[in-house]
Amino acid sequence: MKRDEIFQNIDKNLLKKFKDYDAENQNVYRLFERYSQKMIATGRLKYSAWTIVNLIRWEHDIKNKEPFKINNDFIALYGRLFIYRNFEHLGFFEFRTMKANDRRESNEERYRKEAK
């Protein structure tokens, strides 16, 4: 895989939502990168983006009244963003084909409907 292929074939609407979320929550990527680098430093060759995001969620929820919210589709995109910016670690996160977001509602959209 080449660096310019990392975000190839990702739904454009999902990418826009991810970029908006990331711009508003820049601390999420900073923590994601820090914890990924820490795990890489232990000698691990592969790891789970889900585990890293859940660590961020846990730490946030311990310190804040408001729960940490993230669209689950963004977790895979943070893994891809990490590899894009740290290409020497290609293979640390497994990339799977992402389903088109327009075929199903995101967790965020379902949550909004339920809240009404």
N, C-alpha and C positions, 0 to 999 in steps of 0.2 A: 504494500500500500504506500502511496505517495502522500505527502502532507496535504496537497490540494484535493485529495479524494476523501478526506476524513468526514467532511460535511456533505459529500455528494449524495444525492438521492434522499435527502431529508426533506420532509414536507416544508415548503417555504413559510406557511402560516405558523407552523410550530417553531421554526427558527426565529421568526420575528418575535413571537411571544417569549422565547428563551432570551433573546438579546435584550428585550425590554425588562424582563425579570432580572437578568444579570446586571444591567445598568442601575437598577434600583436597589440591588442587594449585592454590591461588590464584595462585601465581606464573605459571602458564601464561597466564591471562587478562591479568595485568599486562603480561607481555612481548608478548602478542598485540596488546594495545591500543597499547603503545609503538611497535611496529614498523609497525602500521597507520597511526598518526598520522605517523610519519616518512615513510612512502610518500605519504600525502596531502599532506604539506608539499612534496614534490617537484613537485606539480602533477598527479599521476596522477589520473584520474577513476575508474578501475577497477583492481582487482588481485585476486590469488589468495590465498584463505585457506590453501590448501595450501602455497604458497610460504612464507608467514609461519610456519606450524607447522613446516615443514621447517627453517627458519632456527633456530627455538627448539630443535628436535631436535638439529641440528648443534652448536649452542653448548653444549647440555647434555651431549652425548656427548663433546665435547672435554674437558670439565671433570670428568666423572664416570665411574666404572667401570660403574655400572649404566646400561643403555640407557634412553632416554626412551621411555615407553610411553603411547600414546593410542589409543583406539578411533577408527578412521578416520571413523566417523559423527559424532564429536564435532567434527571440523574444521569442518564446515558449521555446526554449532551455535555454535561460537565466532565465526564470521562473523556469524551472526544476533544473537548477544549483543552484539557490538560495535555493530552498527547500532541495536539496541534502546537501548543506552546513549548512542549518538552519532547520533541520528536525522537530524541535519543531513547525514550522509554516506550517506544512503539511495542505493543504486545502486553504491556502491564495490565491494561484493561481490555477485556474481550469486547469487540464490536459485533453486534448483531444487526440484522436488517430491522429497521424500525418500521412499524406499520404506519400507514398514512393516517395522519391525525383527522382528516376529514371523514374517515369511515367510522369514527367513534367519538364520543364525547370525552373530553379530558376530565380528569378528576375535578379540576377547577370549575368547569362549566356545570358539572353535576352538583357540586357544592353550592354554586350560586342558585340553581333551580330549587334545591332543597331548602335553602335559606329563605326563599320568598314565601 
